[in-house]
């Protein structure tokens, strides 16, 4: 199962000069919510459940280009892993 520490360590490739991707700042901000949620499920008093598994796929991330954007395929893969992890935590709670 994906942990908060693994989410902290996630790195995405830049989208590329002429390709659209997800805006890096927006992805990073959204991942902060994911990290706090996972930490809450992991028993960290600093964590707070801010997202549900169903919220993950409904997230609308703005797009950008070049170094200010992340490759969409990599972010989409992470989104799938995050949704699965949150669903597992929700079932166990």
N, C-alpha and C positions, 0 to 999 in steps of 0.2 A: 504494500500500500504506500502511496506517495506521502511523504512527511513534509512538515513545514521546512525542515532543514534542506530537503531536496528542492523545494520551491525557491528558497533563498539562493541556491546555487544554480538555478536555471540560467542559461545563457542562450541568446538567440542571434542568428546571423543577421546582418543588415539586409534589408530588402533588395538593395542594389540601386544604382544610380537612376535607372530608367524604369524601375518596377515599383509598383505600389505595394505597401505592406501595412501592418498595423502601427500606428503612431507609438513610438517607444515610450514616451512619457505616460501615455494613457495605459499601456500594458503594465508598466512598472507600478503605477498607482493601483491598478486593479489587483495585481499580484500581492500588494500589501494587504488588501482585504482578505485574499485567499490565505495568506500566511497567518494572519490573526485568527481566522476561522479554524485552520488546522491546529494551531497552538491551543485553542480552546478545547478542541476534541482530544488533544494530547495531554490535557490536564494542566496546562500552563495558566497561572492566574492572570497573566498579562493578556491572554487571548480573549477573544469575544466572537461568538458565532455571528458573522455578518452576511454570510451567503449560505444558500441551500444548493444542493446539487441541481435542482431545476433552474436556479438563477444563472448558473454558469453558462449554459448554452443560450440563454436569453441576453447575455451581455452584448452590448453593441460597442465595439471598439472603433474609434475613428481611424482613418487611414492617413498615411503620409508616404514620402518617397525618400530614397537614399539612406544615408546613415541615421536619419531621424526616424526610421521605420524598421520594424522587424519583419523577417520573412513570414508570410502568412501561414505556410504549411507547418512550420515549427511551432508557432503559437497555437494553431488549431490542434496539433498533437498534444500540446501541454494542456489545453482546455479539456480535451477528452479525458486525459489522465486525472485532472483535477476533479472533474464531474464524477468519475468513478470512485475516487477516494472519498469525496464528500458523501456520496450515496452509501458507501460502506460504513462510514461513521454514523450516518443518520440511522441506518438499520440497526446498528449496535447500541445506539443510545436509548 
